[in-house]
């Protein structure tokens, strides 16, 4: 089977929807020889920041000279972005061969229909075993308790910022969502948490006590202070088991200070348990890359993409854009949002900063129509334009552009994935859940 054929097979599994529960993945992993037991792992859940924390943690672990794995979602352009070893994406040939191995194993199990994410998780863990990964950083797909990745027995669990998202699947209160995230906490294994809403912290503390797990929380056990910042990154002082001065973080936005602190605390916890690991925290943070989050993808005209797809992430983007307006004269906003998201909550903090707004829709069934989004914006007192496709929206933005403007594309990972491809980044468009 070709790579394109394999991707088509994987997408076809979406007909089975999302199955929350671990029975399927346990059955599948058993048939494959339980590859998840071949490496040590860090398991990361949360609403916002888990990708950044995962990438920082993996980057710092890699400096110790160990073979590292990184499993994240969604991808922006190519499926291969999801699975990395030592920072390199899985080759297409390995996606093909391992997907076939999983398909054959699943076919031998009576009345067994795995989902897209279960098969993708299996491919990742098989690849990590094949490549003799020693430490893997694994990001939860959705929730935590019933996510396919929760088959892991990690060395420690990480909870990044928890907020309201995926309410139709995880619950409509912070307590319920926190309960799903806390489901990755394992008996006797340490837990590292970002700062949280009080009701979220109550849930995490209770779960940690039940599991006999230590819980280290940002702002109490460890912290950071921003000492310098610009539009491309920040410099922080870290205070934890040790103090680190002037750590350069090559990810933009003030919110990355807490994400960096969480990742450094993870490394402190790991190296306490495994003192032979010699991680270069400074080098790891300086070298980290995480596409699709406050990422400049074109210089002329300047285009910034960000995958903000919930109100909290939109507020973080808005804070960054307020600073950007000290450098750029106007913001031209291109926005495409999924219909099942809090569309108004995502729009509100961003519309007030934009001189021009263009609503669009990526080629994905869950996308809200440009007309629906424009109608909501008009009800808030704005007068947006619309474009039928992301590429058409970018063309319209370039027509509106004048010297000194910044074009910003946001609202969905699907939207920014199509924008990257339209701007010349090649690959397979993202088609999977946020």
TACOR-V354815 format. One record per residue. RES is the residue in three letters. SS is DSSP state (2 for helix, 1 for strand, 0 for the rest). OMEGA is omega as a letter, one per 40 degrees, with the letter a starting at -180 (999 if undefined). D_CENTER is the distance of its C-alpha to the mean C-alpha in Angstrom with 1 decimal. Layout:
RES;SS;OMEGA;D_CENTER + RES;SS;OMEGA;D_CENTER
This chain:
UNK;0;i;29.4 + UNK;0;i;27.7 + UNK;2;i;24.1 + UNK;2;i;24.2 + UNK;2;i;26.0 + UNK;2;i;23.5 + UNK;2;i;20.6 + UNK;2;i;23.1 + UNK;2;a;23.7 + UNK;2;i;20.1 + UNK;2;a;19.7 + UNK;2;a;23.1 + UNK;2;i;21.7 + UNK;2;i;20.0 + UNK;2;i;23.5 + UNK;2;i;23.1 + UNK;0;i;20.4 + UNK;0;i;18.2 + UNK;0;a;20.3 + UNK;0;a;19.4 + UNK;0;a;21.3 + UNK;0;a;21.7 + UNK;2;a;25.0 + UNK;2;a;23.8 + UNK;2;i;21.5 + UNK;2;i;24.2 + UNK;2;a;26.8 + UNK;2;a;24.9 + UNK;2;i;24.0 + UNK;2;i;27.7 + UNK;2;a;28.9 + UNK;0;i;26.9 + UNK;0;i;28.2 + UNK;0;a;25.3 + UNK;2;a;23.3 + UNK;2;i;20.8 + UNK;2;a;23.8 + UNK;2;a;24.2 + UNK;0;i;21.7 + UNK;1;a;20.7 + UNK;1;i;17.2 + UNK;1;a;14.9 + UNK;1;a;12.9 + UNK;1;i;10.0 + UNK;1;i;9.6 + UNK;0;i;9.2 + UNK;0;a;8.7 + UNK;1;i;7.3 + UNK;0;a;6.6 + UNK;2;i;5.5 + UNK;2;i;3.5 + UNK;2;i;6.7 + UNK;2;i;8.8 + UNK;2;a;8.3 + UNK;2;i;9.2 + UNK;2;a;11.9 + UNK;2;i;13.3 + UNK;2;a;13.6 + UNK;2;i;15.2 + UNK;2;i;17.6 + UNK;2;a;18.5 + UNK;2;a;19.3 + UNK;0;i;21.9 + UNK;0;i;23.9 + UNK;0;i;24.8 + UNK;0;i;23.3 + UNK;0;a;21.6 + UNK;1;i;17.9 + UNK;1;i;15.3 + UNK;1;i;11.5 + UNK;1;a;9.9 + UNK;0;i;6.4 + UNK;0;e;5.8 + UNK;0;i;6.8 + UNK;0;i;8.9 + UNK;0;a;10.5 + UNK;0;a;14.0 + UNK;0;i;14.8 + UNK;2;a;14.0 + UNK;2;i;14.7 + UNK;2;a;11.5 + UNK;2;a;10.0 + UNK;1;a;12.7 + UNK;1;i;14.1 + UNK;1;a;17.1 + UNK;0;i;18.2 + UNK;0;a;15.7 + UNK;1;i;17.2 + UNK;1;i;15.8 + UNK;0;i;17.7 + UNK;0;i;20.9 + UNK;2;a;21.6 + UNK;2;i;24.7 + UNK;2;i;22.9 + UNK;2;a;20.7 + UNK;2;a;24.1 + UNK;2;a;26.0 + UNK;2;i;23.5 + UNK;2;i;22.8 + UNK;2;i;26.5 + UNK;2;i;26.9 + UNK;2;a;24.6 + UNK;2;i;26.4 + UNK;2;i;29.8 + UNK;2;i;29.0 + UNK;2;a;27.8 + UNK;2;i;30.9 + UNK;0;a;33.1 + UNK;0;a;32.0 + UNK;0;i;34.1 + UNK;0;a;32.6 + UNK;0;i;29.0 + UNK;0;a;26.3 + UNK;0;i;22.8 + UNK;0;i;19.8 + UNK;2;a;17.4 + UNK;2;i;14.7 + UNK;2;i;17.5 + UNK;2;i;18.8 + UNK;2;i;15.6 + UNK;2;i;15.1 + UNK;2;i;18.8 + UNK;2;a;18.6 + UNK;2;a;16.0 + UNK;2;i;18.3 + UNK;2;i;21.4 + UNK;2;i;20.2 + UNK;2;i;19.5 + UNK;2;a;23.0 + UNK;2;a;24.6 + UNK;0;i;23.3 + UNK;0;i;24.4 + UNK;0;i;21.2 + UNK;0;i;22.2 + UNK;1;i;18.9 + UNK;1;i;15.6 + UNK;1;a;12.3 + UNK;1;i;10.7 + UNK;1;i;7.5 + UNK;0;i;8.9 + UNK;0;i;8.7 + UNK;0;i;10.3 + UNK;0;a;12.5 + UNK;0;a;13.7 + UNK;0;a;17.5 + UNK;0;i;18.0 + UNK;0;a;14.8 + UNK;2;a;16.0 + UNK;2;a;14.3 + UNK;2;i;16.6 + UNK;2;a;19.4 + UNK;0;i;18.6 + UNK;0;a;20.9 + UNK;0;i;18.8 + UNK;0;i;20.6 + UNK;1;i;18.6 + UNK;1;a;15.9 + UNK;1;i;13.5 + UNK;1;i;12.7 + UNK;0;a;10.7 + UNK;1;a;11.9 + UNK;0;i;13.0 + UNK;0;a;14.2 + UNK;0;i;15.5 + UNK;0;a;13.3 + UNK;0;a;14.1 + UNK;2;a;17.5 + UNK;2;a;19.4 + UNK;2;a;17.8 + UNK;2;a;17.1 + UNK;0;a;20.0 + UNK;0;i;21.1 + UNK;0;i;21.5 + UNK;2;a;19.4 + UNK;2;a;21.6 + UNK;2;i;20.8 + UNK;2;i;17.0 + UNK;2;i;17.4 + UNK;2;i;19.6 + UNK;2;i;17.1 + UNK;2;a;14.5 + UNK;2;i;17.6 + UNK;2;i;18.5 + UNK;2;i;16.7 + UNK;0;a;19.3 + UNK;0;a;21.9 + UNK;0;i;25.6 + UNK;0;a;26.5 + UNK;0;a;23.2 + UNK;1;i;21.9 + UNK;1;i;19.2 + UNK;1;a;17.4 + UNK;1;i;16.2 + UNK;0;i;15.2 + UNK;0;a;17.8 + UNK;0;i;18.0 + UNK;0;a;20.2 + UNK;2;a;23.5 + UNK;2;i;23.3 + UNK;2;a;19.9 + UNK;2;i;21.5 + UNK;2;a;24.5 + UNK;2;a;22.7 + UNK;2;a;20.9 + UNK;2;i;24.2 + UNK;2;a;26.1 + UNK;2;i;23.9 + UNK;2;i;24.1 + UNK;2;i;27.9 + UNK;2;a;28.2 + UNK;2;a;26.5 + UNK;0;a;28.4 + UNK;0;i;25.2 + UNK;0;a;25.1 + UNK;1;i;22.7 + UNK;1;a;21.9 + UNK;1;i;20.5 + UNK;1;a;19.6 + UNK;0;i;22.8 + UNK;0;a;25.0 + UNK;0;a;24.6 + UNK;1;a;22.9 + UNK;1;i;22.1 + UNK;1;i;21.7 + UNK;1;i;23.7 + UNK;1;i;22.9 + UNK;1;i;25.9 + UNK;1;i;25.0 + UNK;1;i;22.6 + UNK;1;a;22.6 + UNK;0;a;20.4 + UNK;0;a;18.8 + UNK;1;a;18.1 + UNK;1;i;19.6 + UNK;1;a;22.0 + UNK;1;i;22.1 + UNK;1;a;24.5 + UNK;1;i;23.2 + UNK;1;i;25.4 + UNK;0;i;25.1 + UNK;0;i;27.1 + UNK;0;i;27.9 + UNK;1;i;27.7 + UNK;1;a;26.1 + UNK;1;i;27.2 + UNK;1;i;25.7 + UNK;1;i;22.4 + UNK;1;i;21.0 + UNK;1;a;17.2 + UNK;0;i;16.5 + UNK;0;a;13.6 + UNK;0;i;15.0 + UNK;0;a;15.3 + UNK;0;i;17.1 + UNK;0;a;14.2 + UNK;2;i;13.2 + UNK;2;i;16.4 + UNK;2;i;15.4 + UNK;2;i;12.1 + UNK;2;i;14.5 + UNK;2;i;17.0 + UNK;2;a;15.0 + UNK;2;i;14.3 + UNK;2;i;18.0 + UNK;2;i;19.1 + UNK;2;i;17.4 + UNK;2;i;19.4 + UNK;2;a;22.5 + UNK;2;a;22.3 + UNK;2;a;22.0 + UNK;2;i;24.8 + UNK;2;i;27.0 + UNK;2;a;26.9 + UNK;0;a;27.1 + UNK;0;i;29.2 + UNK;0;i;29.7 + UNK;0;i;26.2 + UNK;0;a;26.6 + UNK;0;i;23.3 + UNK;0;a;23.6 + UNK;2;a;21.2 + UNK;2;a;22.4 + UNK;2;a;21.9 + UNK;2;i;18.5 + UNK;2;a;17.1 + UNK;2;a;19.2 + UNK;2;a;17.9 + UNK;0;i;14.1 + UNK;0;i;12.3 + UNK;0;a;8.9 + UNK;0;i;9.6 + UNK;0;i;9.1 + UNK;0;a;9.0 + UNK;0;a;12.7 + UNK;1;i;13.7 + UNK;1;a;17.4 + UNK;1;i;18.0 + UNK;1;a;21.8 + UNK;0;a;24.6 + UNK;0;e;27.4 + UNK;0;a;26.8 + UNK;0;i;23.7 + UNK;1;i;20.5 + UNK;1;i;17.3 + UNK;1;i;14.2 + UNK;0;a;11.3 + UNK;0;a;8.9 + UNK;0;a;10.3 + UNK;0;i;11.0 + UNK;0;a;12.6 + UNK;2;a;15.4 + UNK;2;i;14.0 + UNK;2;i;11.4 + UNK;2;i;14.5 + UNK;2;i;16.6 + UNK;2;i;14.6 + UNK;2;a;14.9 + UNK;2;i;18.6 + UNK;2;i;19.4 + UNK;2;a;18.4 + UNK;2;i;20.4 + UNK;2;i;23.4 + UNK;2;a;23.6 + UNK;2;i;23.2 + UNK;0;i;26.2 + UNK;0;a;28.2 + UNK;0;a;27.8 + UNK;0;a;27.5 + UNK;0;a;30.2 + UNK;1;i;28.3 + UNK;1;i;24.9 + UNK;1;a;24.8 + UNK;1;i;22.0 + UNK;1;a;20.8 + UNK;1;i;18.9 + UNK;0;a;18.0 + UNK;0;i;16.7 + UNK;1;a;16.6 + UNK;0;a;19.8 + UNK;0;i;18.6 + UNK;0;i;16.5 + UNK;0;a;18.3 + UNK;2;a;19.5 + UNK;2;i;21.9 + UNK;2;i;19.6 + UNK;2;a;17.2 + UNK;2;a;20.3 + UNK;2;a;22.5 + UNK;2;a;21.1 + UNK;2;a;20.7 + UNK;2;a;23.9 + UNK;0;a;26.1 + UNK;0;a;24.9 + UNK;0;i;25.4 + UNK;0;i;28.8 + UNK;1;i;28.0 + UNK;1;i;25.6 + UNK;1;i;25.0 + UNK;1;a;23.4 + UNK;0;i;22.5 + UNK;0;i;20.9 + UNK;0;a;18.8 + UNK;0;a;20.7 + UNK;0;a;19.0 + UNK;0;a;21.0 + UNK;0;a;19.0 + UNK;1;i;19.1 + UNK;0;i;21.5 + UNK;0;i;24.5 + UNK;2;a;25.1 + UNK;2;i;28.3 + UNK;2;a;26.7 + UNK;2;a;24.4 + UNK;2;i;27.3 + UNK;2;i;29.5 + UNK;2;a;27.2 + UNK;2;i;27.1 + UNK;2;i;30.9 + UNK;2;i;31.4 + UNK;0;i;29.7 + UNK;0;a;32.2 + UNK;0;a;30.4 + UNK;0;a;31.7 + UNK;0;i;28.9 + UNK;1;i;29.3 + UNK;1;i;27.8 + UNK;0;a;27.1 + UNK;0;a;26.9 + UNK;0;i;24.1 + UNK;2;i;21.4 + UNK;2;i;23.8 + UNK;2;i;26.6 + UNK;2;i;24.7 + UNK;2;i;24.1 + UNK;2;i;27.8 + UNK;2;i;28.8 + UNK;2;i;26.8 + UNK;2;i;28.5 + UNK;2;a;31.8 + UNK;2;a;31.2 + UNK;0;i;30.2 + UNK;0;a;32.7 + UNK;0;i;32.7 + UNK;0;i;30.5 + UNK;1;i;28.0 + UNK;1;i;24.2 + UNK;1;a;22.5 + UNK;1;i;19.1 + UNK;1;a;17.0 + UNK;1;i;14.4 + UNK;0;a;14.1 + UNK;0;i;11.8 + UNK;2;i;9.5 + UNK;2;a;12.8 + UNK;2;a;14.9 + UNK;2;i;13.4 + UNK;2;i;13.3 + UNK;2;i;17.0 + UNK;2;i;17.7 + UNK;2;a;16.8 + UNK;2;i;19.0 + UNK;2;a;21.7 + UNK;0;i;21.8 + UNK;0;i;22.6 + UNK;0;a;19.4 + UNK;0;i;20.4 + UNK;0;i;18.7 + UNK;0;a;17.9 + UNK;0;i;16.3 + UNK;0;i;13.2 + UNK;0;a;14.8 + UNK;0;a;12.5 + UNK;0;i;11.1 + UNK;0;999;8.3
